[in-house]
């Protein structure tokens, strides 16, 4: 009786139950929504992968950031004028 576990008529019963539960008008909408979500997920994953490759290919030297902050501090050496 349980030789395969899932036989073709089991799938037929599940399909009929889904159609009865959700209705024939909601199923195409759900399929479109699922497809749209999958496309968005794939595009976001691809963008993250490409972003990771760009970040690895362009190394940032730590002294470049330090030097720019020193130059900003050097240009603003005068204390602010007191407010009257």
mmCIF file of the N, C-alpha and C atoms, coordinates in Angstrom:
data_MODEL
# 
_entry.id   MODEL 
# 
loop_
_atom_site.group_PDB 
_atom_site.id 
_atom_site.type_symbol 
_atom_site.label_atom_id 
_atom_site.label_alt_id 
_atom_site.label_comp_id 
_atom_site.label_asym_id 
_atom_site.label_entity_id 
_atom_site.label_seq_id 
_atom_site.pdbx_PDB_ins_code 
_atom_site.Cartn_x 
_atom_site.Cartn_y 
_atom_site.Cartn_z 
_atom_site.occupancy 
_atom_site.B_iso_or_equiv 
_atom_site.pdbx_formal_charge 
_atom_site.auth_seq_id 
_atom_site.auth_comp_id 
_atom_site.auth_asym_id 
_atom_site.auth_atom_id 
_atom_site.pdbx_PDB_model_num 
ATOM 1   N N  . UNK A 1 1  ? 0.816   -1.192 0.000   1.00 0.00 ? 1  UNK A N  1 
ATOM 2   C CA . UNK A 1 1  ? 0.000   0.000  0.000   1.00 0.00 ? 1  UNK A CA 1 
ATOM 3   C C  . UNK A 1 1  ? 0.863   1.261  0.000   1.00 0.00 ? 1  UNK A C  1 
ATOM 4   N N  . UNK A 1 2  ? 1.902   1.346  0.782   1.00 0.00 ? 2  UNK A N  1 
ATOM 5   C CA . UNK A 1 2  ? 2.771   2.518  0.829   1.00 0.00 ? 2  UNK A CA 1 
ATOM 6   C C  . UNK A 1 2  ? 4.097   2.224  0.127   1.00 0.00 ? 2  UNK A C  1 
ATOM 7   N N  . UNK A 1 3  ? 4.057   1.741  -1.067  1.00 0.00 ? 3  UNK A N  1 
ATOM 8   C CA . UNK A 1 3  ? 5.294   1.374  -1.743  1.00 0.00 ? 3  UNK A CA 1 
ATOM 9   C C  . UNK A 1 3  ? 6.066   2.589  -2.235  1.00 0.00 ? 3  UNK A C  1 
ATOM 10  N N  . UNK A 1 4  ? 5.412   3.613  -2.784  1.00 0.00 ? 4  UNK A N  1 
ATOM 11  C CA . UNK A 1 4  ? 6.097   4.806  -3.285  1.00 0.00 ? 4  UNK A CA 1 
ATOM 12  C C  . UNK A 1 4  ? 5.862   6.025  -2.412  1.00 0.00 ? 4  UNK A C  1 
ATOM 13  N N  . UNK A 1 5  ? 4.895   6.016  -1.622  1.00 0.00 ? 5  UNK A N  1 
ATOM 14  C CA . UNK A 1 5  ? 4.580   7.139  -0.754  1.00 0.00 ? 5  UNK A CA 1 
ATOM 15  C C  . UNK A 1 5  ? 3.694   8.182  -1.413  1.00 0.00 ? 5  UNK A C  1 
ATOM 16  N N  . UNK A 1 6  ? 4.055   8.623  -2.620  1.00 0.00 ? 6  UNK A N  1 
ATOM 17  C CA . UNK A 1 6  ? 3.284   9.654  -3.302  1.00 0.00 ? 6  UNK A CA 1 
ATOM 18  C C  . UNK A 1 6  ? 2.973   9.164  -4.714  1.00 0.00 ? 6  UNK A C  1 
ATOM 19  N N  . UNK A 1 7  ? 1.743   8.874  -4.939  1.00 0.00 ? 7  UNK A N  1 
ATOM 20  C CA . UNK A 1 7  ? 1.319   8.348  -6.239  1.00 0.00 ? 7  UNK A CA 1 
ATOM 21  C C  . UNK A 1 7  ? 0.619   9.449  -7.031  1.00 0.00 ? 7  UNK A C  1 
ATOM 22  N N  . UNK A 1 8  ? 0.444   9.266  -8.340  1.00 0.00 ? 8  UNK A N  1 
ATOM 23  C CA . UNK A 1 8  ? -0.168  10.307 -9.174  1.00 0.00 ? 8  UNK A CA 1 
ATOM 24  C C  . UNK A 1 8  ? -1.549  10.744 -8.713  1.00 0.00 ? 8  UNK A C  1 
ATOM 25  N N  . UNK A 1 9  ? -2.347  9.836  -8.202  1.00 0.00 ? 9  UNK A N  1 
ATOM 26  C CA . UNK A 1 9  ? -3.685  10.245 -7.786  1.00 0.00 ? 9  UNK A CA 1 
ATOM 27  C C  . UNK A 1 9  ? -3.623  11.123 -6.540  1.00 0.00 ? 9  UNK A C  1 
ATOM 28  N N  . UNK A 1 10 ? -2.556  11.004 -5.732  1.00 0.00 ? 10 UNK A N  1 
ATOM 29  C CA . UNK A 1 10 ? -2.384  11.906 -4.587  1.00 0.00 ? 10 UNK A CA 1 
ATOM 30  C C  . UNK A 1 10 ? -2.209  13.342 -5.076  1.00 0.00 ? 10 UNK A C  1 
ATOM 31  N N  . UNK A 1 11 ? -1.403  13.509 -6.131  1.00 0.00 ? 11 UNK A N  1 
ATOM 32  C CA . UNK A 1 11 ? -1.201  14.843 -6.697  1.00 0.00 ? 11 UNK A CA 1 
ATOM 33  C C  . UNK A 1 11 ? -2.492  15.414 -7.261  1.00 0.00 ? 11 UNK A C  1 
ATOM 34  N N  . UNK A 1 12 ? -3.303  14.562 -7.860  1.00 0.00 ? 12 UNK A N  1 
ATOM 35  C CA . UNK A 1 12 ? -4.587  14.990 -8.399  1.00 0.00 ? 12 UNK A CA 1 
ATOM 36  C C  . UNK A 1 12 ? -5.509  15.482 -7.283  1.00 0.00 ? 12 UNK A C  1 
ATOM 37  N N  . UNK A 1 13 ? -5.552  14.766 -6.195  1.00 0.00 ? 13 UNK A N  1 
ATOM 38  C CA . UNK A 1 13 ? -6.386  15.164 -5.052  1.00 0.00 ? 13 UNK A CA 1 
ATOM 39  C C  . UNK A 1 13 ? -5.897  16.496 -4.488  1.00 0.00 ? 13 UNK A C  1 
ATOM 40  N N  . UNK A 1 14 ? -4.572  16.663 -4.361  1.00 0.00 ? 14 UNK A N  1 
ATOM 41  C CA . UNK A 1 14 ? -4.023  17.922 -3.840  1.00 0.00 ? 14 UNK A CA 1 
ATOM 42  C C  . UNK A 1 14 ? -4.355  19.074 -4.792  1.00 0.00 ? 14 UNK A C  1 
ATOM 43  N N  . UNK A 1 15 ? -4.230  18.871 -6.107  1.00 0.00 ? 15 UNK A N  1 
ATOM 44  C CA . UNK A 1 15 ? -4.546  19.911 -7.085  1.00 0.00 ? 15 UNK A CA 1 
ATOM 45  C C  . UNK A 1 15 ? -6.008  20.321 -7.001  1.00 0.00 ? 15 UNK A C  1 
ATOM 46  N N  . UNK A 1 16 ? -6.916  19.357 -6.869  1.00 0.00 ? 16 UNK A N  1 
ATOM 47  C CA . UNK A 1 16 ? -8.345  19.663 -6.750  1.00 0.00 ? 16 UNK A CA 1 
ATOM 48  C C  . UNK A 1 16 ? -8.617  20.445 -5.471  1.00 0.00 ? 16 UNK A C  1 
ATOM 49  N N  . UNK A 1 17 ? -7.975  20.068 -4.386  1.00 0.00 ? 17 UNK A N  1 
ATOM 50  C CA . UNK A 1 17 ? -8.172  20.781 -3.116  1.00 0.00 ? 17 UNK A CA 1 
ATOM 51  C C  . UNK A 1 17 ? -7.672  22.228 -3.211  1.00 0.00 ? 17 UNK A C  1 
ATOM 52  N N  . UNK A 1 18 ? -6.537  22.446 -3.870  1.00 0.00 ? 18 UNK A N  1 
ATOM 53  C CA . UNK A 1 18 ? -6.007  23.803 -4.023  1.00 0.00 ? 18 UNK A CA 1 
ATOM 54  C C  . UNK A 1 18 ? -6.959  24.640 -4.857  1.00 0.00 ? 18 UNK A C  1 
ATOM 55  N N  . UNK A 1 19 ? -7.479  24.088 -5.933  1.00 0.00 ? 19 UNK A N  1 
ATOM 56  C CA . UNK A 1 19 ? -8.415  24.823 -6.782  1.00 0.00 ? 19 UNK A CA 1 
ATOM 57  C C  . UNK A 1 19 ? -9.692  25.166 -6.014  1.00 0.00 ? 19 UNK A C  1 
ATOM 58  N N  . UNK A 1 20 ? -10.202 24.214 -5.241  1.00 0.00 ? 20 UNK A N  1 
ATOM 59  C CA . UNK A 1 20 ? -11.408 24.474 -4.455  1.00 0.00 ? 20 UNK A CA 1 
ATOM 60  C C  . UNK A 1 20 ? -11.151 25.498 -3.349  1.00 0.00 ? 20 UNK A C  1 
ATOM 61  N N  . UNK A 1 21 ? -9.977  25.436 -2.754  1.00 0.00 ? 21 UNK A N  1 
ATOM 62  C CA . UNK A 1 21 ? -9.651  26.320 -1.638  1.00 0.00 ? 21 UNK A CA 1 
ATOM 63  C C  . UNK A 1 21 ? -9.434  27.762 -2.107  1.00 0.00 ? 21 UNK A C  1 
ATOM 64  N N  . UNK A 1 22 ? -8.657  27.951 -3.158  1.00 0.00 ? 22 UNK A N  1 
ATOM 65  C CA . UNK A 1 22 ? -8.309  29.297 -3.598  1.00 0.00 ? 22 UNK A CA 1 
ATOM 66  C C  . UNK A 1 22 ? -9.181  29.812 -4.728  1.00 0.00 ? 22 UNK A C  1 
ATOM 67  N N  . UNK A 1 23 ? -9.782  28.949 -5.487  1.00 0.00 ? 23 UNK A N  1 
ATOM 68  C CA . UNK A 1 23 ? -10.604 29.384 -6.614  1.00 0.00 ? 23 UNK A CA 1 
ATOM 69  C C  . UNK A 1 23 ? -9.765  29.549 -7.867  1.00 0.00 ? 23 UNK A C  1 
ATOM 70  N N  . UNK A 1 24 ? -10.407 29.412 -9.000  1.00 0.00 ? 24 UNK A N  1 
ATOM 71  C CA . UNK A 1 24 ? -9.676  29.445 -10.267 1.00 0.00 ? 24 UNK A CA 1 
ATOM 72  C C  . UNK A 1 24 ? -9.227  30.851 -10.646 1.00 0.00 ? 24 UNK A C  1 
ATOM 73  N N  . UNK A 1 25 ? -9.823  31.888 -10.071 1.00 0.00 ? 25 UNK A N  1 
ATOM 74  C CA . UNK A 1 25 ? -9.424  33.254 -10.399 1.00 0.00 ? 25 UNK A CA 1 
ATOM 75  C C  . UNK A 1 25 ? -8.206  33.705 -9.598  1.00 0.00 ? 25 UNK A C  1 
ATOM 76  N N  . UNK A 1 26 ? -8.036  33.198 -8.406  1.00 0.00 ? 26 UNK A N  1 
ATOM 77  C CA . UNK A 1 26 ? -6.909  33.608 -7.566  1.00 0.00 ? 26 UNK A CA 1 
ATOM 78  C C  . UNK A 1 26 ? -5.611  32.897 -7.938  1.00 0.00 ? 26 UNK A C  1 
ATOM 79  N N  . UNK A 1 27 ? -5.681  31.718 -8.516  1.00 0.00 ? 27 UNK A N  1 
ATOM 80  C CA . UNK A 1 27 ? -4.468  30.962 -8.829  1.00 0.00 ? 27 UNK A CA 1 
ATOM 81  C C  . UNK A 1 27 ? -3.571  31.658 -9.846  1.00 0.00 ? 27 UNK A C  1 
ATOM 82  N N  . UNK A 1 28 ? -4.080  32.206 -10.961 1.00 0.00 ? 28 UNK A N  1 
ATOM 83  C CA . UNK A 1 28 ? -3.180  32.923 -11.883 1.00 0.00 ? 28 UNK A CA 1 
ATOM 84  C C  . UNK A 1 28 ? -2.535  34.153 -11.248 1.00 0.00 ? 28 UNK A C  1 
ATOM 85  N N  . UNK A 1 29 ? -3.292  34.867 -10.409 1.00 0.00 ? 29 UNK A N  1 
ATOM 86  C CA . UNK A 1 29 ? -2.734  36.024 -9.706  1.00 0.00 ? 29 UNK A CA 1 
ATOM 87  C C  . UNK A 1 29 ? -1.605  35.596 -8.770  1.00 0.00 ? 29 UNK A C  1 
ATOM 88  N N  . UNK A 1 30 ? -1.809  34.497 -8.070  1.00 0.00 ? 30 UNK A N  1 
ATOM 89  C CA . UNK A 1 30 ? -0.779  33.992 -7.155  1.00 0.00 ? 30 UNK A CA 1 
ATOM 90  C C  . UNK A 1 30 ? 0.458   33.553 -7.938  1.00 0.00 ? 30 UNK A C  1 
ATOM 91  N N  . UNK A 1 31 ? 0.267   32.932 -9.085  1.00 0.00 ? 31 UNK A N  1 
ATOM 92  C CA . UNK A 1 31 ? 1.397   32.500 -9.911  1.00 0.00 ? 31 UNK A CA 1 
ATOM 93  C C  . UNK A 1 31 ? 2.169   33.706 -10.441 1.00 0.00 ? 31 UNK A C  1 
ATOM 94  N N  . UNK A 1 32 ? 1.457   34.749 -10.866 1.00 0.00 ? 32 UNK A N  1 
ATOM 95  C CA . UNK A 1 32 ? 2.131   35.956 -11.339 1.00 0.00 ? 32 UNK A CA 1 
ATOM 96  C C  . UNK A 1 32 ? 2.917   36.617 -10.208 1.00 0.00 ? 32 UNK A C  1 
ATOM 97  N N  . UNK A 1 33 ? 2.319   36.691 -9.053  1.00 0.00 ? 33 UNK A N  1 
ATOM 98  C CA . UNK A 1 33 ? 2.996   37.287 -7.905  1.00 0.00 ? 33 UNK A CA 1 
ATOM 99  C C  . UNK A 1 33 ? 4.239   36.506 -7.512  1.00 0.00 ? 33 UNK A C  1 
ATOM 100 N N  . UNK A 1 34 ? 4.133   35.186 -7.553  1.00 0.00 ? 34 UNK A N  1 
ATOM 101 C CA . UNK A 1 34 ? 5.291   34.348 -7.226  1.00 0.00 ? 34 UNK A CA 1 
ATOM 102 C C  . UNK A 1 34 ? 6.398   34.529 -8.258  1.00 0.00 ? 34 UNK A C  1 
ATOM 103 N N  . UNK A 1 35 ? 6.031   34.589 -9.533  1.00 0.00 ? 35 UNK A N  1 
ATOM 104 C CA . UNK A 1 35 ? 7.023   34.799 -10.589 1.00 0.00 ? 35 UNK A CA 1 
ATOM 105 C C  . UNK A 1 35 ? 7.719   36.140 -10.465 1.00 0.00 ? 35 UNK A C  1 
ATOM 106 N N  . UNK A 1 36 ? 6.945   37.177 -10.155 1.00 0.00 ? 36 UNK A N  1 
ATOM 107 C CA . UNK A 1 36 ? 7.512   38.513 -9.987  1.00 0.00 ? 36 UNK A CA 1 
ATOM 108 C C  . UNK A 1 36 ? 8.471   38.543 -8.798  1.00 0.00 ? 36 UNK A C  1 
ATOM 109 N N  . UNK A 1 37 ? 8.093   37.897 -7.718  1.00 0.00 ? 37 UNK A N  1 
ATOM 110 C CA . UNK A 1 37 ? 8.958   37.837 -6.543  1.00 0.00 ? 37 UNK A CA 1 
ATOM 111 C C  . UNK A 1 37 ? 10.260  37.105 -6.845  1.00 0.00 ? 37 UNK A C  1 
ATOM 112 N N  . UNK A 1 38 ? 10.171  36.032 -7.620  1.00 0.00 ? 38 UNK A N  1 
ATOM 113 C CA . UNK A 1 38 ? 11.377  35.277 -7.975  1.00 0.00 ? 38 UNK A CA 1 
ATOM 114 C C  . UNK A 1 38 ? 12.305  36.118 -8.859  1.00 0.00 ? 38 UNK A C  1 
ATOM 115 N N  . UNK A 1 39 ? 11.748  36.890 -9.799  1.00 0.00 ? 39 UNK A N  1 
ATOM 116 C CA . UNK A 1 39 ? 12.580  37.753 -10.644 1.00 0.00 ? 39 UNK A CA 1 
ATOM 117 C C  . UNK A 1 39 ? 13.278  38.825 -9.819  1.00 0.00 ? 39 UNK A C  1 
ATOM 118 N N  . UNK A 1 40 ? 12.565  39.411 -8.867  1.00 0.00 ? 40 UNK A N  1 
ATOM 119 C CA . UNK A 1 40 ? 13.159  40.436 -8.003  1.00 0.00 ? 40 UNK A CA 1 
ATOM 120 C C  . UNK A 1 40 ? 14.272  39.828 -7.156  1.00 0.00 ? 40 UNK A C  1 
ATOM 121 N N  . UNK A 1 41 ? 14.020  38.656 -6.604  1.00 0.00 ? 41 UNK A N  1 
ATOM 122 C CA . UNK A 1 41 ? 15.026  37.991 -5.781  1.00 0.00 ? 41 UNK A CA 1 
ATOM 123 C C  . UNK A 1 41 ? 16.285  37.689 -6.590  1.00 0.00 ? 41 UNK A C  1 
ATOM 124 N N  . UNK A 1 42 ? 16.115  37.182 -7.811  1.00 0.00 ? 42 UNK A N  1 
ATOM 125 C CA . UNK A 1 42 ? 17.270  36.876 -8.665  1.00 0.00 ? 42 UNK A CA 1 
ATOM 126 C C  . UNK A 1 42 ? 18.046  38.134 -9.009  1.00 0.00 ? 42 UNK A C  1 
ATOM 127 N N  . UNK A 1 43 ? 17.348  39.215 -9.350  1.00 0.00 ? 43 UNK A N  1 
ATOM 128 C CA . UNK A 1 43 ? 18.053  40.444 -9.722  1.00 0.00 ? 43 UNK A CA 1 
ATOM 129 C C  . UNK A 1 43 ? 18.798  41.039 -8.528  1.00 0.00 ? 43 UNK A C  1 
ATOM 130 N N  . UNK A 1 44 ? 18.208  40.982 -7.347  1.00 0.00 ? 44 UNK A N  1 
ATOM 131 C CA . UNK A 1 44 ? 18.876  41.491 -6.156  1.00 0.00 ? 44 UNK A CA 1 
ATOM 132 C C  . UNK A 1 44 ? 20.094  40.644 -5.802  1.00 0.00 ? 44 UNK A C  1 
ATOM 133 N N  . UNK A 1 45 ? 19.976  39.325 -5.925  1.00 0.00 ? 45 UNK A N  1 
ATOM 134 C CA . UNK A 1 45 ? 21.111  38.449 -5.646  1.00 0.00 ? 45 UNK A CA 1 
ATOM 135 C C  . UNK A 1 45 ? 22.235  38.704 -6.644  1.00 0.00 ? 45 UNK A C  1 
ATOM 136 N N  . UNK A 1 46 ? 21.895  38.918 -7.908  1.00 0.00 ? 46 UNK A N  1 
ATOM 137 C CA . UNK A 1 46 ? 22.902  39.208 -8.935  1.00 0.00 ? 46 UNK A CA 1 
ATOM 138 C C  . UNK A 1 46 ? 23.584  40.541 -8.633  1.00 0.00 ? 46 UNK A C  1 
ATOM 139 N N  . UNK A 1 47 ? 22.810  41.546 -8.232  1.00 0.00 ? 47 UNK A N  1 
ATOM 140 C CA . UNK A 1 47 ? 23.377  42.855 -7.908  1.00 0.00 ? 47 UNK A CA 1 
ATOM 141 C C  . UNK A 1 47 ? 24.313  42.766 -6.711  1.00 0.00 ? 47 UNK A C  1 
ATOM 142 N N  . UNK A 1 48 ? 23.935  41.992 -5.715  1.00 0.00 ? 48 UNK A N  1 
ATOM 143 C CA . UNK A 1 48 ? 24.802  41.841 -4.539  1.00 0.00 ? 48 UNK A CA 1 
ATOM 144 C C  . UNK A 1 48 ? 26.091  41.123 -4.914  1.00 0.00 ? 48 UNK A C  1 
ATOM 145 N N  . UNK A 1 49 ? 25.991  40.119 -5.784  1.00 0.00 ? 49 UNK A N  1 
ATOM 146 C CA . UNK A 1 49 ? 27.178  39.387 -6.208  1.00 0.00 ? 49 UNK A CA 1 
ATOM 147 C C  . UNK A 1 49 ? 28.112  40.309 -6.994  1.00 0.00 ? 49 UNK A C  1 
ATOM 148 N N  . UNK A 1 50 ? 27.556  41.112 -7.917  1.00 0.00 ? 50 UNK A N  1 
ATOM 149 C CA . UNK A 1 50 ? 28.371  42.049 -8.685  1.00 0.00 ? 50 UNK A CA 1 
ATOM 150 C C  . UNK A 1 50 ? 28.973  43.118 -7.790  1.00 0.00 ? 50 UNK A C  1 
ATOM 151 N N  . UNK A 1 51 ? 28.231  43.577 -6.798  1.00 0.00 ? 51 UNK A N  1 
ATOM 152 C CA . UNK A 1 51 ? 28.735  44.582 -5.869  1.00 0.00 ? 51 UNK A CA 1 
ATOM 153 C C  . UNK A 1 51 ? 29.897  44.025 -5.057  1.00 0.00 ? 51 UNK A C  1 
ATOM 154 N N  . UNK A 1 52 ? 29.797  42.769 -4.673  1.00 0.00 ? 52 UNK A N  1 
ATOM 155 C CA . UNK A 1 52 ? 30.885  42.124 -3.940  1.00 0.00 ? 52 UNK A CA 1 
ATOM 156 C C  . UNK A 1 52 ? 32.135  41.987 -4.785  1.00 0.00 ? 52 UNK A C  1 
ATOM 157 N N  . UNK A 1 53 ? 31.982  41.690 -6.069  1.00 0.00 ? 53 UNK A N  1 
ATOM 158 C CA . UNK A 1 53 ? 33.127  41.578 -6.965  1.00 0.00 ? 53 UNK A CA 1 
ATOM 159 C C  . UNK A 1 53 ? 33.794  42.928 -7.162  1.00 0.00 ? 53 UNK A C  1 
ATOM 160 N N  . UNK A 1 54 ? 33.019  44.002 -7.266  1.00 0.00 ? 54 UNK A N  1 
ATOM 161 C CA . UNK A 1 54 ? 33.589  45.337 -7.445  1.00 0.00 ? 54 UNK A CA 1 
ATOM 162 C C  . UNK A 1 54 ? 34.336  45.747 -6.190  1.00 0.00 ? 54 UNK A C  1 
ATOM 163 N N  . UNK A 1 55 ? 33.795  45.466 -5.025  1.00 0.00 ? 55 UNK A N  1 
ATOM 164 C CA . UNK A 1 55 ? 34.445  45.833 -3.770  1.00 0.00 ? 55 UNK A CA 1 
ATOM 165 C C  . UNK A 1 55 ? 35.763  45.083 -3.597  1.00 0.00 ? 55 UNK A C  1 
ATOM 166 N N  . UNK A 1 56 ? 35.831  43.847 -4.049  1.00 0.00 ? 56 UNK A N  1 
ATOM 167 C CA . UNK A 1 56 ? 37.064  43.077 -3.934  1.00 0.00 ? 56 UNK A CA 1 
ATOM 168 C C  . UNK A 1 56 ? 38.104  43.559 -4.927  1.00 0.00 ? 56 UNK A C  1 
ATOM 169 N N  . UNK A 1 57 ? 37.692  44.049 -6.092  1.00 0.00 ? 57 UNK A N  1 
ATOM 170 C CA . UNK A 1 57 ? 38.641  44.443 -7.124  1.00 0.00 ? 57 UNK A CA 1 
ATOM 171 C C  . UNK A 1 57 ? 39.216  45.841 -6.891  1.00 0.00 ? 57 UNK A C  1 
ATOM 172 N N  . UNK A 1 58 ? 38.567  46.691 -6.097  1.00 0.00 ? 58 UNK A N  1 
ATOM 173 C CA . UNK A 1 58 ? 39.059  48.041 -5.832  1.00 0.00 ? 58 UNK A CA 1 
ATOM 174 C C  . UNK A 1 58 ? 39.382  48.155 -4.343  1.00 0.00 ? 58 UNK A C  1 
ATOM 175 N N  . UNK A 1 59 ? 40.639  47.859 -3.962  1.00 0.00 ? 59 UNK A N  1 
ATOM 176 C CA . UNK A 1 59 ? 40.984  47.952 -2.540  1.00 0.00 ? 59 UNK A CA 1 
ATOM 177 C C  . UNK A 1 59 ? 41.126  49.409 -2.114  1.00 0.00 ? 59 UNK A C  1 
ATOM 178 N N  . UNK A 1 60 ? 40.704  49.724 -0.915  1.00 0.00 ? 60 UNK A N  1 
ATOM 179 C CA . UNK A 1 60 ? 40.811  51.071 -0.366  1.00 0.00 ? 60 UNK A CA 1 
ATOM 180 C C  . UNK A 1 60 ? 41.982  51.078 0.591   1.00 0.00 ? 60 UNK A C  1 
ATOM 181 N N  . UNK A 1 61 ? 42.904  52.021 0.356   1.00 0.00 ? 61 UNK A N  1 
ATOM 182 C CA . UNK A 1 61 ? 44.083  52.120 1.214   1.00 0.00 ? 61 UNK A CA 1 
ATOM 183 C C  . UNK A 1 61 ? 43.696  52.878 2.475   1.00 0.00 ? 61 UNK A C  1 
ATOM 184 N N  . UNK A 1 62 ? 44.013  52.353 3.658   1.00 0.00 ? 62 UNK A N  1 
ATOM 185 C CA . UNK A 1 62 ? 43.548  52.994 4.904   1.00 0.00 ? 62 UNK A CA 1 
ATOM 186 C C  . UNK A 1 62 ? 44.118  54.389 5.112   1.00 0.00 ? 62 UNK A C  1 
ATOM 187 N N  . UNK A 1 63 ? 45.313  54.707 4.608   1.00 0.00 ? 63 UNK A N  1 
ATOM 188 C CA . UNK A 1 63 ? 45.871  56.038 4.832   1.00 0.00 ? 63 UNK A CA 1 
ATOM 189 C C  . UNK A 1 63 ? 45.201  57.094 3.971   1.00 0.00 ? 63 UNK A C  1 
ATOM 190 N N  . UNK A 1 64 ? 44.519  56.699 2.891   1.00 0.00 ? 64 UNK A N  1 
ATOM 191 C CA . UNK A 1 64 ? 43.839  57.675 2.043   1.00 0.00 ? 64 UNK A CA 1 
ATOM 192 C C  . UNK A 1 64 ? 42.718  58.367 2.818   1.00 0.00 ? 64 UNK A C  1 
ATOM 193 N N  . UNK A 1 65 ? 42.000  57.645 3.618   1.00 0.00 ? 65 UNK A N  1 
ATOM 194 C CA . UNK A 1 65 ? 40.924  58.224 4.422   1.00 0.00 ? 65 UNK A CA 1 
ATOM 195 C C  . UNK A 1 65 ? 41.519  59.074 5.523   1.00 0.00 ? 65 UNK A C  1 
ATOM 196 N N  . UNK A 1 66 ? 42.590  58.604 6.152   1.00 0.00 ? 66 UNK A N  1 
ATOM 197 C CA . UNK A 1 66 ? 43.248  59.327 7.238   1.00 0.00 ? 66 UNK A CA 1 
ATOM 198 C C  . UNK A 1 66 ? 43.830  60.643 6.724   1.00 0.00 ? 66 UNK A C  1 
ATOM 199 N N  . UNK A 1 67 ? 44.450  60.637 5.557   1.00 0.00 ? 67 UNK A N  1 
ATOM 200 C CA . UNK A 1 67 ? 45.043  61.833 4.988   1.00 0.00 ? 67 UNK A CA 1 
ATOM 201 C C  . UNK A 1 67 ? 43.985  62.883 4.682   1.00 0.00 ? 67 UNK A C  1 
ATOM 202 N N  . UNK A 1 68 ? 42.835  62.456 4.168   1.00 0.00 ? 68 UNK A N  1 
ATOM 203 C CA . UNK A 1 68 ? 41.798  63.432 3.842   1.00 0.00 ? 68 UNK A CA 1 
ATOM 204 C C  . UNK A 1 68 ? 41.246  64.089 5.095   1.00 0.00 ? 68 UNK A C  1 
ATOM 205 N N  . UNK A 1 69 ? 41.147  63.380 6.191   1.00 0.00 ? 69 UNK A N  1 
ATOM 206 C CA . UNK A 1 69 ? 40.659  63.996 7.428   1.00 0.00 ? 69 UNK A CA 1 
ATOM 207 C C  . UNK A 1 69 ? 41.709  64.920 8.018   1.00 0.00 ? 69 UNK A C  1 
ATOM 208 N N  . UNK A 1 70 ? 42.987  64.597 7.840   1.00 0.00 ? 70 UNK A N  1 
ATOM 209 C CA . UNK A 1 70 ? 44.041  65.493 8.324   1.00 0.00 ? 70 UNK A CA 1 
ATOM 210 C C  . UNK A 1 70 ? 44.037  66.794 7.538   1.00 0.00 ? 70 UNK A C  1 
ATOM 211 N N  . UNK A 1 71 ? 43.821  66.706 6.215   1.00 0.00 ? 71 UNK A N  1 
ATOM 212 C CA . UNK A 1 71 ? 43.808  67.919 5.408   1.00 0.00 ? 71 UNK A CA 1 
ATOM 213 C C  . UNK A 1 71 ? 42.623  68.808 5.781   1.00 0.00 ? 71 UNK A C  1 
ATOM 214 N N  . UNK A 1 72 ? 41.507  68.218 6.114   1.00 0.00 ? 72 UNK A N  1 
ATOM 215 C CA . UNK A 1 72 ? 40.362  69.012 6.564   1.00 0.00 ? 72 UNK A CA 1 
ATOM 216 C C  . UNK A 1 72 ? 40.662  69.694 7.893   1.00 0.00 ? 72 UNK A C  1 
ATOM 217 N N  . UNK A 1 73 ? 41.326  68.996 8.783   1.00 0.00 ? 73 UNK A N  1 
ATOM 218 C CA . UNK A 1 73 ? 41.670  69.579 10.077  1.00 0.00 ? 73 UNK A CA 1 
ATOM 219 C C  . UNK A 1 73 ? 42.697  70.686 9.905   1.00 0.00 ? 73 UNK A C  1 
ATOM 220 N N  . UNK A 1 74 ? 43.635  70.551 8.956   1.00 0.00 ? 74 UNK A N  1 
ATOM 221 C CA . UNK A 1 74 ? 44.668  71.552 8.746   1.00 0.00 ? 74 UNK A CA 1 
ATOM 222 C C  . UNK A 1 74 ? 44.083  72.831 8.153   1.00 0.00 ? 74 UNK A C  1 
ATOM 223 N N  . UNK A 1 75 ? 43.060  72.757 7.350   1.00 0.00 ? 75 UNK A N  1 
ATOM 224 C CA . UNK A 1 75 ? 42.480  73.961 6.745   1.00 0.00 ? 75 UNK A CA 1 
ATOM 225 C C  . UNK A 1 75 ? 41.626  74.749 7.728   1.00 0.00 ? 75 UNK A C  1 
ATOM 226 N N  . UNK A 1 76 ? 41.178  74.153 8.766   1.00 0.00 ? 76 UNK A N  1 
ATOM 227 C CA . UNK A 1 76 ? 40.322  74.812 9.740   1.00 0.00 ? 76 UNK A CA 1 
ATOM 228 C C  . UNK A 1 76 ? 41.067  74.959 11.055  1.00 0.00 ? 76 UNK A C  1 
ATOM 229 N N  . UNK A 1 77 ? 42.211  75.709 11.051  1.00 0.00 ? 77 UNK A N  1 
ATOM 230 C CA . UNK A 1 77 ? 43.035  75.827 12.257  1.00 0.00 ? 77 UNK A CA 1 
ATOM 231 C C  . UNK A 1 77 ? 42.613  77.001 13.122  1.00 0.00 ? 77 UNK A C  1 
ATOM 232 N N  . UNK A 1 78 ? 41.920  78.002 12.573  1.00 0.00 ? 78 UNK A N  1 
ATOM 233 C CA . UNK A 1 78 ? 41.499  79.154 13.355  1.00 0.00 ? 78 UNK A CA 1 
ATOM 234 C C  . UNK A 1 78 ? 40.307  78.813 14.228  1.00 0.00 ? 78 UNK A C  1 
ATOM 235 N N  . UNK A 1 79 ? 40.315  79.231 15.472  1.00 0.00 ? 79 UNK A N  1 
ATOM 236 C CA . UNK A 1 79 ? 39.145  78.984 16.319  1.00 0.00 ? 79 UNK A CA 1 
ATOM 237 C C  . UNK A 1 79 ? 37.971  79.845 15.851  1.00 0.00 ? 79 UNK A C  1 
ATOM 238 N N  . UNK A 1 80 ? 36.759  79.390 16.070  1.00 0.00 ? 80 UNK A N  1 
ATOM 239 C CA . UNK A 1 80 ? 35.617  80.191 15.653  1.00 0.00 ? 80 UNK A CA 1 
ATOM 240 C C  . UNK A 1 80 ? 35.535  81.502 16.413  1.00 0.00 ? 80 UNK A C  1 
ATOM 241 N N  . UNK A 1 81 ? 35.007  82.497 15.757  1.00 0.00 ? 81 UNK A N  1 
ATOM 242 C CA . UNK A 1 81 ? 34.864  83.820 16.380  1.00 0.00 ? 81 UNK A CA 1 
ATOM 243 C C  . UNK A 1 81 ? 33.798  83.746 17.462  1.00 0.00 ? 81 UNK A C  1 
ATOM 244 N N  . UNK A 1 82 ? 34.032  84.422 18.604  1.00 0.00 ? 82 UNK A N  1 
ATOM 245 C CA . UNK A 1 82 ? 33.035  84.386 19.679  1.00 0.00 ? 82 UNK A CA 1 
ATOM 246 C C  . UNK A 1 82 ? 31.770  85.150 19.272  1.00 0.00 ? 82 UNK A C  1 
ATOM 247 N N  . UNK A 1 83 ? 30.637  84.635 19.671  1.00 0.00 ? 83 UNK A N  1 
ATOM 248 C CA . UNK A 1 83 ? 29.359  85.278 19.359  1.00 0.00 ? 83 UNK A CA 1 
ATOM 249 C C  . UNK A 1 83 ? 29.057  86.337 20.404  1.00 0.00 ? 83 UNK A C  1 
ATOM 250 N N  . UNK A 1 84 ? 28.630  87.522 19.963  1.00 0.00 ? 84 UNK A N  1 
ATOM 251 C CA . UNK A 1 84 ? 28.291  88.615 20.894  1.00 0.00 ? 84 UNK A CA 1 
ATOM 252 C C  . UNK A 1 84 ? 26.829  88.744 21.067  1.00 0.00 ? 84 UNK A C  1 
# 
